[in-house]
Structures are given as structure tokens and as C-alpha cells.
Amino acid sequence: MEIINGFLDAVKGIYESSGLVNLNWQNYAMIAISCVLLYLAIKKQYEPLLLLPIAFGMLLVNLYPDIMSPPNVELLTQQQADAAGFNTAGHAAQVINGVTYYENPTYGGLLYYLYQGVKLGIYPPLIFLGIGCMTDFGPLIANPKSLILGAAAQIGIFVTFTGAIFLGFAENEAGAIGIIGGADGPTAIYVTTKLAPHLLGSIAIAAYSYMALVPIIQPPIMKLLTTKKERSVVMEQLRPVSKLEKILFPIIVVIIIAIFLPDAAPLVGMLMLGNLFKESGVVDRIAKAAQNELMNIITIFLGVTVGATASGTNFLKLDTIKIIVLGLIAFCMGTAFGVLFGKIMYKLTGGKINPLIGSAGVSAVPMAARVSQKVGQQENPGNFLLMHAMGPNVAGVIGSAVAAGVLLNVVG
């Protein structure tokens, strides 16, 4: 009989600790959403390197919420310790109002500790280090005017920032929401951890989702705002860029931005350091490590832990819907302003600039540049816009980091 009772108690304990008892409808809804994101990452290959770990982190935290639980220290009196069968030997003790309490520590979940790299703002700059090692600023150096297009695409950030305040968000929350328009996941995460960490799950998922959907969202806007003649413009080949120019560029950029906008220095500094690794040609081992091993490890940690912030109780709120809608507006406006400024440059240069490259001013590198190339070739099969679009594209990376610095300075 004792064996049967023991077995039944064990089954009861397993049941009471299972998700059947401890999970709510929000958790199950988020599990379904995470499965949809996994489908998009695996089947549709929408930004799989980030969308897959984010979706799986979301799945984990909603199946097992304690994986993100923080550490806790329970204080027990000697009587409480004895009743719980807790051996106080070797445990730290503290005296409060004449009573001795013994510390009974409980360790946090695995992803809680990995998440500290996000919370402390460590992972996003390291991602930028890897991006810098993989980025060629040659098209931007060869055509400095493309910097204007990269800056124009950031206007959507500040318009959405104003709209978020109008909808009732606090200034710090509005700043974090607006940065989604830059289509730069690491920057969005970095700004959100500084301004509104409680919105991190919603903002990160919105930012990376829209980055993944660049080939779907951008083309209708690009075609709506341009004529067939404008889309068919064939641009002149870019001039060759010397090695000296490529070496001096990251040094000059970081000096200027760090002096005038110190809050952007961590992101821009790491981006330019990575690029200097690449262009200097004297630290190949470091450059390869930064763009491969380091980049891959940080991407895993960043993606999984950011996804793990999207628990059902935190994510399924009215504010989340507002954030997703505002993020889409920000991204669409960034694309639109880039194209509109491209049209202005088309007029000013007598038709030498194809306005489509303005859409690449959002910093989804290199996907946005590829979209410019694809839409241009649909109108003119002999049109090759990729390298021209890479100028505004890499300018958008710098522009989103600068916009982040402005927001941190203004509302941080």
C-alpha cells in the first residue's frame, strides 16, 4: 500500500509542477505565435539567423517560465529552517532586530543569466563589431551623397516617436518604439534596454519581424512613390575607392560622432572598430573571429534571451498591439522618406539618381539593397543598382545608431 501511495504522490507532484497546471491561456497563445515565427524562419527563411532563436526563446519561456526567473534569497529563522529540514551549517547569517536569519539562496534560470548581456547593453555593440567586419563602406565613400538618403530614412523614427507620445506612451517608451523604424534589430534592442526595458520583447520581435519582411513591405511603397521612368534609371558605375580612404573612413567617423554625440559612441565605435579590423588588413585573425565565431555566439545569446522576454503575461497586452502597429508605420515611413529624398536627388541631378536606392536607407543590410536591385530590374533587366543601393544601406546603419544616440540624449 505504501508503494502505491508513494507512486500516486509522485504522479501528483509531477502533475502539479507541469504546464497543465501552471500555464495559462496567454502562454498557450504565445506558444502558437512562436510556432508561426519558427515556420517563417525555417520554411520561408525570413531572417532565420535571428528569427529562429528569438522564436525558440519565446517558446521556451512560455513552456517553462522559470527559465527566466531571477535569483532569490529566502531568509529563514532557525525554527523555520528546522521545520523545513534545512541545514543552516555553512550558510550566511544576518541578525535583524535581534533575530538570526539564515540565507537560503535560490539560483535563477539559465536564460536569466544570459539575458544580462542584453540588459547591460553588451550584446548589441558586439553585434555591431561583427557587422563592421562584414561591411564595405566603399559605395558610401564613392558616393557621399548617399549619406543623405540614409539620413532621410531615419525621419520615420522621429515622426513615430511623436505619434507614440500622442497615443499615450511616455517619452522614454516612445523613443524605444520609434527606433523600430530604423530596421536595425541590435540598435532597437540597445535603445529599448536603456529607455524602456519592460517593452523589450514587443519591440525586439516587431523590429526583427519587419526586417524579415523587407521584401514584402518595401516594394509596394517604392512603386507607389516612383514612376516607371524613374525606376528604369541606370546609374553610372561608382569610382574605385582607395585603401587609404577605407582605412581613414572609420577613424574619422568615430571621432566626429563620439565628439558631437557621445551616446552613439558604443554602437558606432564598435561598428567602426570592426570595419577597421577588416580594412586595415593587419589583423585578419581578429577580423575573422569577430565576424564568425563571436558574431554567431552573440547572435544565439541575443536572439534566445530577447525571445524569452516575450512571456504571455508580458506580451499579450493592448500596448503590444499599439507597438507593432507603430513599428510598421515607422518602417513604412522610413522607406517612404528614403524614396522621396531619392526623387529629390533624381530631379537635382537631372535624372542621374535612381530614387529606388533611397529605400535602402533603412539599415536592413544587405536585404534592403537587394530589394532596390530587384525592383529596378523588374523595370529594366539591364539595371544593376545593388552597389549603388549599398551606399544608402550602410549609411542607414550609421544613421540608425546616430538616431539612437539622439533619442538617448533627449529622453534617456
VENDA-V222130 format. One record per backbone hydrogen bond with DSSP energy under -1.0 kcal/mol. CO is the residue of the C=O (numbers start at 1). NH is the residue of the N-H. E is the energy in kcal/mol with one decimal. If there is no record, write none. Layout:
CO_NH_E, CO_NH_E
This chain:
1_5_-2.8, 2_6_-2.6, 3_7_-2.2, 4_8_-2.6, 5_9_-2.6, 6_10_-2.1, 7_11_-2.4, 8_12_-2.6, 9_13_-2.6, 10_14_-2.4, 11_15_-2.4, 12_16_-2.8, 13_17_-1.4, 15_18_-1.1, 18_21_-1.3, 18_22_-2.0, 19_23_-2.0, 24_28_-1.7, 25_29_-2.4, 26_30_-2.3, 27_31_-2.1, 28_32_-1.9, 29_33_-2.1, 30_34_-2.7, 31_35_-1.8, 32_36_-1.8, 33_37_-2.3, 34_38_-2.3, 35_39_-2.0, 36_40_-2.3, 37_41_-2.4, 38_42_-2.6, 39_43_-2.4, 39_44_-1.2, 40_46_-2.1, 47_50_-1.4, 47_51_-3.2, 48_52_-1.6, 50_54_-2.1, 51_55_-2.5, 52_56_-2.4, 53_57_-2.5, 54_58_-2.2, 55_59_-2.2, 56_60_-2.7, 57_61_-2.3, 58_62_-1.3, 59_63_-1.3, 60_64_-3.0, 64_67_-2.2, 65_68_-1.9, 66_69_-1.4, 67_111_-1.1, 67_112_-1.1, 69_109_-2.6, 72_106_-3.7, 74_104_-2.8, 76_102_-3.3, 77_81_-2.7, 78_82_-2.5, 79_83_-2.2, 80_84_-1.8, 81_86_-3.4, 88_91_-2.1, 92_103_-2.8, 94_101_-3.0, 96_99_-1.9, 99_96_-2.9, 101_94_-2.4, 102_76_-2.5, 104_74_-1.9, 106_72_-2.6, 109_113_-1.2, 110_114_-1.6, 111_115_-2.0, 114_117_-1.2, 115_118_-1.3, 115_119_-2.6, 116_120_-2.5, 117_122_-2.6, 117_123_-2.0, 118_121_-1.6, 122_126_-1.4, 123_127_-2.3, 124_128_-2.1, 125_129_-1.7, 126_130_-1.8, 127_131_-2.4, 128_132_-2.6, 129_133_-1.4, 137_141_-2.5, 138_142_-2.9, 139_143_-1.3, 143_146_-2.2, 144_147_-2.0, 145_148_-1.5, 146_150_-1.9, 147_151_-2.0, 148_152_-2.5, 149_153_-1.7, 151_154_-1.3, 152_155_-1.7, 154_157_-1.1, 155_159_-2.1, 156_160_-2.2, 157_161_-1.8, 158_162_-1.7, 159_163_-2.1, 160_164_-2.7, 161_165_-1.6, 162_166_-2.0, 163_167_-1.5, 164_169_-2.2, 165_168_-1.7, 170_174_-2.9, 171_175_-2.2, 172_176_-1.6, 173_177_-2.2, 174_178_-2.7, 175_179_-1.4, 177_180_-1.6, 178_181_-2.0, 179_182_-1.7, 180_183_-2.2, 182_363_-2.0, 184_188_-2.5, 185_189_-2.5, 186_190_-2.6, 187_191_-2.7, 188_192_-2.2, 189_193_-2.5, 190_194_-1.1, 191_195_-2.6, 192_196_-1.9, 196_199_-2.3, 197_200_-1.4, 199_203_-2.5, 200_204_-2.9, 201_205_-2.1, 202_206_-2.1, 203_207_-2.9, 204_208_-2.6, 205_209_-2.1, 206_210_-2.3, 207_211_-1.9, 208_212_-2.2, 209_213_-1.4, 211_214_-1.2, 213_216_-1.4, 213_217_-2.9, 214_218_-2.1, 218_222_-2.4, 219_223_-2.5, 220_224_-1.9, 221_225_-1.8, 227_231_-2.4, 228_232_-1.2, 230_233_-1.2, 242_246_-1.7, 243_247_-2.0, 244_248_-2.6, 245_249_-2.1, 248_252_-2.8, 249_253_-2.7, 250_254_-2.0, 251_255_-1.7, 252_256_-2.4, 253_257_-2.6, 254_258_-2.3, 255_259_-1.7, 256_260_-2.2, 257_261_-3.0, 261_264_-1.9, 262_265_-1.7, 264_268_-2.6, 265_269_-2.9, 266_270_-1.5, 267_271_-2.2, 268_272_-2.8, 269_273_-2.3, 270_274_-2.3, 271_275_-1.9, 272_276_-2.4, 273_277_-2.3, 274_278_-1.8, 275_279_-2.9, 276_280_-2.4, 283_287_-2.7, 284_288_-2.7, 285_289_-2.2, 286_290_-2.7, 287_291_-2.0, 288_292_-1.2, 289_294_-2.8, 292_296_-2.7, 293_297_-2.4, 294_298_-2.6, 295_299_-2.1, 296_300_-1.9, 297_301_-2.3, 298_302_-3.2, 299_303_-2.6, 300_304_-2.4, 301_305_-2.0, 302_306_-2.2, 303_307_-2.3, 304_308_-1.6, 306_309_-1.3, 307_310_-1.6, 309_311_-1.2, 311_315_-2.5, 312_316_-2.0, 315_317_-2.1, 317_321_-1.2, 318_322_-2.1, 319_323_-2.5, 320_324_-2.4, 321_325_-2.3, 322_326_-3.0, 323_327_-2.8, 324_328_-1.9, 325_329_-2.3, 326_330_-2.8, 327_331_-2.3, 328_332_-2.7, 329_333_-2.7, 330_334_-2.3, 331_335_-2.1, 332_336_-2.5, 333_337_-3.1, 334_338_-1.9, 335_339_-2.2, 336_340_-2.8, 337_341_-2.4, 338_342_-1.6, 339_343_-2.0, 340_344_-1.8, 341_345_-2.3, 342_346_-2.0, 343_347_-2.1, 344_348_-2.6, 345_349_-2.0, 346_351_-3.4, 347_350_-1.2, 354_357_-1.7, 355_358_-1.7, 356_359_-1.4, 357_360_-1.0, 358_361_-1.7, 359_362_-1.1, 363_365_-1.7, 364_368_-2.7, 366_370_-2.1, 367_371_-2.0, 368_372_-1.8, 369_373_-2.1, 370_374_-2.6, 371_375_-2.7, 372_376_-2.1, 373_377_-2.2, 374_378_-1.3, 376_380_-2.1, 380_383_-2.6, 385_389_-3.0, 386_390_-1.6, 389_393_-1.9, 390_394_-2.6, 391_395_-2.0, 392_396_-2.0, 393_397_-1.1, 394_398_-1.7, 395_399_-3.0, 396_400_-2.8, 397_401_-1.6, 398_402_-2.3, 399_403_-2.8, 400_404_-2.1, 401_405_-2.0, 402_406_-2.3, 403_407_-2.4, 404_408_-2.6, 405_409_-2.0, 406_410_-2.4, 407_411_-2.8
